[in-house]
Amino acid sequence: MNQIFITNPKGGCGKTTIATQLAGYYAKSDHKVLLVDHDAQKSSSDWHSGRPKRCNPIQLKTSSKITPVDSLDVDYVIHDMPAAWTLEHVEEILHSDDKVLIPILSSPTDIKAVLRFIIGLNRTGILETDIQIGLIANRVKTNTRYAKVQRAFLDRLELPIVGTLRDTQNYIRAMDRGVTIFDLPPSMVKQDLSQWQSIVDWLE
């Protein structure tokens, strides 16, 4: 069982979008997937409820409590973590070889929130374990001042930048239909699929 945690203490940074995209990617690849919605807003659950029956199935679990998931009948467990997660009992849910993805937006508020979060992770000792943590520059608007600030911040962190996702309506269209970009015609999302390749490569 492979566990992937999508986390960031700041709301609205794209955790649900990335969690559901990953769940859809692995389901499309004929893997058994469990999507765990930890967020009180239940955005992942809403997306899942609108998923067409023609798409490969994804199991769903809602859990307001941050507790370990013991499921041996799935290949991947994708955790959509809540905003303002305080890192309580983090050692109980994160285990050796788990992967953590942190999506980061370009605004100063988002950057400060992530910096405090990573400092908190460092204090837990997780950064010294076999748990792998990767950063995703999310909703990037190329050639803007904030995009350059975002990149400069990421480059200063001692964590890998595993992907850059552009700001596009394709994710909104897919989420609205209960699907992912991996379920859309490739010609429509060619650029987005290419951006996901580095993320998938890092996870695998």
Secondary structure, 3 states (H helix, E strand, C coil): CEEEEECCCCCCCCHHHHHHHHHHHHHHCCCCEEEEECCCCCHHHHHHHCCCCCCCCCEEEECCCCCCCCCCCCCEEEEECCCCCCCCCHHHHCCCCCEEEEEECCCHHHHHHHHHHHHHHHHHCHHHCCCEEEEEEEEECCCCHHHHHHHHHHHHCCCCEEEEEECCCHHHHHHHHCCCHHHCCCCCCHHHHHHHHHHHHHHC
